[in-house]
Amino acid sequence: MSDDKRKKTPDQKNKELREKWDKLHFDSQQGRAGEDPYPTAEGSLRTPLYATKSYAYSSLTEFLKNHYIYSRTENPTLYALDQKLATLHGGKNAVSVASGMAAVHLACSSILQRRVERLRPKKIRALLPQTNPENIPNVIIHNNQYTGVYRLLTKIYSQIGVMTKIVDMRDLKELKNAIDENTKLIFVETPSNPNLDVLDIQGCADLIHEVNGRCIVDNTFASPALQKPLSVGADLVVESLTKYVNGHGDTLGGAIIGPKNELLNIRYFWLETQGAVMHPFSAWLILRGCRTLSMRMERHCSNAMKAAKFLDSHPKVAKVIYPGLESHPDHTLAKKQMTDFGGMIGFELETIEECYKFIDLLKLIKVGVSLGDTTSLIEYTSVMTGFDLASWEKRRMNMSDTHFRFSIGLEDPNDIIKDLEQALKQI
Ligand SMILES: Cc1ncc(COP(=O)(O)O)c(C=O)c1O
């Protein structure tokens, strides 16, 4: 039998497909990876939506031979998305889950987990933090961070014996001093939400690797079109697909991208047990979003640069924060680490009264939380995202009382600027 007629194992097939996708440029990968030659349906150009909970076979023999068992761990539509995200990030594998927060939780859990199930009770006791306070594991986050992740770590993980340290990660000396032998993880969100601080991924990863800890990068504000953390030392990447990757504001989703074994553990232990599964329809929508990611990002970035320059020149605007402006303290790092500066702007007005007035005067720009889709969305940060934080927490996380987080959409930039201008004129 000739070689090409011999049946290929799924592993061989996956490897060959991945090699084929890896050779493409990003703009081609975002359309083809995971989907060409998938789908299995004859001749269908698009990956089908496999709305199924489980997979049934004619016999136990067939069942045991097959990869697909239950949609809590595998689904063919999600498989296409996982392959696409792994290719776009240059990771070995990816797991798509229900939301960005689910991705953060699963990624952190997998790193902080202790394999207690394999230990006898006597040894388990030795691992419990209350019996050995010197061994309390800690996680380090930056002092400006998406509030959802801040809450998860400081208000939930603290209850299961994990301590969170908050430092200014822009200062690598401060980070180095904070790392000790119990630091298991640093969580690097860059650019940060909402202040757009840019953190040095390679610098942070090198420091935590010295104590055998791990580095997770939240890449939500950049997306893989602008930044690929695995190539500069990150161990795992998390994305809120809800934002730029899907880009159309019609579903939630999250993903973890990284090495094969870590991702197997996340899929078959953490996701299987914890159950934060993405619905196949969301995967289908996000596959569609992915196909235009780099083109959309290009426009988000150019619109943001124009809007940032306009705001920067306006006398009523007290401060503009955009990594693309030379005045941004991390501009040089952003230039080195990212291929463009993103679609998010922060800006501040002089007084709280002006803030309340300004936001109600906007017409085209919509007032709402979330970011990264076609519609320009603005939020008054301390009131809308930080609603449940005490004022000492807002200070600790550098959340200003007069700050707006502005997600620039894909409208004509002249219309966006006109809307800002008319609102500013009236305050
Ligand atoms: C940086 C960052 N990470 C994670 C999340 C959580 O994502 P999701 O809303 O998809 O759960 C968000 C949400 O705003 C975010 O901004």
Ligand as a Chemical Component Dictionary entry (heavy atoms), coordinates in Angstrom:
data_LIG
# 
_chem_comp.id                   LIG 
_chem_comp.type                 NON-POLYMER 
_chem_comp.pdbx_formal_charge   0 
_chem_comp.three_letter_code    LIG 
# 
loop_
_chem_comp_atom.comp_id 
_chem_comp_atom.atom_id 
_chem_comp_atom.alt_atom_id 
_chem_comp_atom.type_symbol 
_chem_comp_atom.charge 
_chem_comp_atom.model_Cartn_x 
_chem_comp_atom.model_Cartn_y 
_chem_comp_atom.model_Cartn_z 
_chem_comp_atom.pdbx_ordinal 
LIG C1 C1 C 0 -8.572  42.769 30.763 1  
LIG C2 C2 C 0 -9.790  41.931 30.981 2  
LIG N1 N1 N 0 -9.656  40.638 31.308 3  
LIG C3 C3 C 0 -10.728 39.835 31.515 4  
LIG C4 C4 C 0 -12.004 40.334 31.407 5  
LIG C5 C5 C 0 -13.185 39.432 31.636 6  
LIG O1 O1 O 0 -13.751 39.060 30.435 7  
LIG P1 P1 P 0 -15.296 38.575 30.269 8  
LIG O2 O2 O 0 -16.123 39.805 30.373 9  
LIG O3 O3 O 0 -15.309 37.945 28.919 10 
LIG O4 O4 O 0 -15.546 37.613 31.361 11 
LIG C6 C6 C 0 -12.199 41.681 31.073 12 
LIG C7 C7 C 0 -13.551 42.242 30.965 13 
LIG O5 O5 O 0 -13.740 43.427 30.803 14 
LIG C8 C8 C 0 -11.051 42.496 30.849 15 
LIG O6 O6 O 0 -11.173 43.799 30.522 16 
# 
loop_
_chem_comp_bond.comp_id 
_chem_comp_bond.atom_id_1 
_chem_comp_bond.atom_id_2 
_chem_comp_bond.value_order 
_chem_comp_bond.pdbx_ordinal 
LIG C1 C2 SING 1  
LIG C2 N1 SING 2  
LIG C2 C8 DOUB 3  
LIG N1 C3 DOUB 4  
LIG C3 C4 SING 5  
LIG C4 C5 SING 6  
LIG C4 C6 DOUB 7  
LIG C5 O1 SING 8  
LIG O1 P1 SING 9  
LIG P1 O2 DOUB 10 
LIG P1 O3 SING 11 
LIG P1 O4 SING 12 
LIG C6 C7 SING 13 
LIG C6 C8 SING 14 
LIG C7 O5 DOUB 15 
LIG C8 O6 SING 16 
# 
